[in-house]
């Protein structure tokens, strides 16, 4: 009986805490990780990014929207994927012009949080070295979601 906790401790340490992805080396691993999380997406997905153009992630977001998840995308650059996403049900597009956005945040329900130092761009992921951090800590995801409320209030809805 005492041996069981000793066996479970390394597994809890291995699978607990944040997951880090070094771009561009782990770009496909990050896309797969995010796609898996979006497949199991709860009721709301919040994405705040200066720009958004990533075909794999866009495809998984659309699948989540078809399953009933509410997608909220806040961006500054409307070219490409944001305008094509807004035409689908359960998706809302907001523009934020108050200040330049420097990084990106993806909050999937209160289960997963990913922070990126750049916009969500497939070309940038393949070119620039950066570190993406994802955490499955519900309290951290809730804290980010509540911290982003003022930014959402200052954003303008694209379609009214």
N, C-alpha and C positions, 0 to 999 in steps of 0.2 A: 504494500500500500504506500509506503514512503517513497518507493522508486518512481511512482507515477508523476508526482509533482516535479521531481528532478528531470524527468523526460519532457514534461510540458514547458518548463521554464525556457529552454533554448528556442522552442517554437514560438512562444509568446514574445520573446525578444526579437526574433527574426521577423515576425509579421506585424509587430506593433510599431507605432511611431511613423515618422514621415518617410516617404519614398522619394528619392532624388533621381533625376534623369539629366545626364550631361548631353547637351545638344552640340553638334549634330550627330554624335556617335549613337545615341539612344533614341533617335527620333521615331523609329518604327516601334520601339518598345513603349514609348510614351503614348503614341497614337493608339496602340492596342490596349494599353491600360485604361485610357480615357474612353475608348469605345466600349470596353467591358462595363465601365461604370455608368455610361450613358444608357446601355441596354437595360440596366436595372434601375434607371432613374426614377426617383419618386415624383411628387407632384410639381416641383419647380426646379428649373435650372437657370442660374444667373451667370451671365458672362459679361465682364467689363473689360474692354480692350481698345487700345487706340485704333487698331485695324484688325480685320478678320477676313482671312482668305486661306482656308485649308480644306481641301476637298474631302478628305477622309473624316475629319471631325464634323464638317457640315452634314455629310451623309448620315452619321450617327445621331446628330441633333435632330434631323428631320424624322428619323425613325422614332426617336423619343417623343417628338411632337405628335406623330400619328398615334402613338400609344396613349396619349392624353397628358403628357407632361407639358407644363407651361414654360415656354422659353422666353427669357427676358434678355435681350442683347443691348448693351450700351456701348456705343462706339463713336469715334470722331470721323473716321473715314468710311463713307458710305459706298465706295466703289466695290464691285464684286459681290461677294457672298451675302453681306447684310441686306442688300436690296432683293436678292433672290429668296432669302429666308422669310422676309416680311409677308410674302404672298400666301404663306401656309397658315392654316388654323393653329391656334395655341402659341403663336409666336408674336412677340412684341419687340419693336425696334425703337430705341431711344438714341438721340444724339446728345452729346455732351460737348459744349463749346466754352465753358467757363475758363478752363485751364488745360494745358496739354497733358494728356495721360502718358505716363512713362512705362507702365507695366500692365500686365493682364491678370485677371482673377477669374477663376471658374469655380462656382459653388454649386454643387449638385445636392439639392435638398439640404439636410443637415448632416450628411454622411461623408461628403468628400469635398476637399478644397484643394485647388491647384493654383499656385502663383507662378507667373512667368515674368521675366525681366523685360520682355518686348511684346509686341503685338502677336496675335495668333496668325502667323503667316507661314505657309509651307516653305516658301523660298528662304525666309529668314532662319527657320529651323535647320535647313540644310546647309546654310552658309556660315552663320555666326555661332561662335562658342558661347553657350549660356547654360545656366543651371535652372531646371524646373523642379519645384518642390510641391509634392502632393501629400496631404495629410487626411487620414480618415478619423480624426478626432472630432466628434460632434460639437464639443464646446468651442473649438477653434473655428469650425465652419459657421456656427451660429454667431460668433463674435465678428467674423468678417462680414457676414450678411448684415448685421446691425450697424457695423461701421460704414457700410456702403449706402445706407438709407439716405443720408444727406446728398450724396452724389446722384442718386436716383431722383430725388426731389428737384434737383437743379437741371435735370435732363429734360429734353423736349421729346414728346412722343412723335414719331415720324408720321404715322397715319392717325388722324383724329376724325 
